[in-house]
Amino acid sequence: MNEDTTLEPPSSNGFLGFYMLNEGNMGSNKSTLDYFDYTTGTFQRNIYGARNPTVPKELGDVGNDIAIYGSKLYAVINASNKVEVMDAGTAKRTGQIQIPNCRYIKFHEGYAYVTSYAGPIEVNPNYTQKGYVAKVDTTTLKEVARCIVGFQPDDLEISNGKIYVANSGGYMGAGNTEKYEKTVSVIDIATFKEDKRIDVAYNLHHLQSDKRGNLWVTSRGDYKNLPSRLYFIDKDQQKVTDTLPIAVSNFYLDGDSLYIYSTEWSYVTYSNVITYGIVNTLTRKIVTRSFITDGTDKQIEIPYGILVHPVTKDIYVTDAGNYVSPGMLYCFTKAGRKKWSVRTGDIPAHFTLLPQQ
């Protein structure tokens, strides 16, 4: 059942609200959709089931990405091998795209581009199935082409007529660092063919272009001796020209400010090191090592998702907690002071803002 909690007065800053996709623990079929309504100041939990009472198994197993394109809301449901397509205004299901082991989604000129691990979910140093990017017509919701990339491709970005794909090799590298992928695939969007690979670092994850079209790529490292790092790819040179000594689990770009958090697990110490920070993408400098300024970051057990409101600059950070119980969503002012927190679904992770029409 869905639940509503009023958290702040109604506001209108160019957005009706935001959707938040809760991953749910793998195998539990508990991915859910929450919604924060700016017009009422109300947070609504678990809206998908209420809006789609006839859909069996509801949203599915492991929500991995969410985005709005045009009038449609797309939720990438990894272990259910599908992209769930909904009406952006109502979250009522309008269709579905079948893509095995799908990961992340981006859009360009009427097409959705979705990364796929292609093969089964299994940690295997001898994995043989390379991943691909699926090209999907957003009118028909039909896959029209595939481009093979590296092993276990994760996030992707579209910039300068190219699709950039962060290859991870995550299934293969556990126990053997050399088995990880360490490249970004560059696909020419016109031909939908892989042009080249850019050498970056082991076990890549997130990828984002800044206002100048340069790319920021995160590496998870190997959880042992190689730490997580942030890499800068110069768009003209098409290679890494800078490395920032900051660990990154996820980030959100607002203007020139790249808001970062990291939950860095170590198999040496068997513990997490949690950090926050902001990087200026113009100067390529770390501006601060903490954007939460009032000490309330200590309340967050496992930061897992991030969003910055483009107008108010409110910062939203989710907490996955113990990964099996409901998580929490925290809202901070632009000065980094806590405004409120609210209970979410299990493993709250991914955001997308709903613009005013």
Secondary structure, 3 states (H helix, E strand, C coil): CCEEEECCCCCCCCEEEEEEEECCCCCCCCCEEEEEECCCCEEEECHHHHHCCCCCCCCCCCEEEEEEECCEEEEEECCCCEEEEEECCCCCEEEEEECCCEEEEEEECCEEEEEECCCCCCCCCCCCCCCEEEEEECCCCEEEEEEECCCCEEEEEEECCEEEEEECCHHHHCCCHHHCCCEEEEEECCCCEEEEEEECCCCEEEEEECCCCCEEEEECCCCCCCCCEEEEEECCCCEEEEEECCCCCEEEEECCEEEEEEEEEECCCCEEEEEEEEEECCCCEEEECCCCCCCHHHHCCCEEEEEECCCCCCEEEEECCCCCCEEEEEEECCCCCEEEEEEEEECEEEEEEEECC
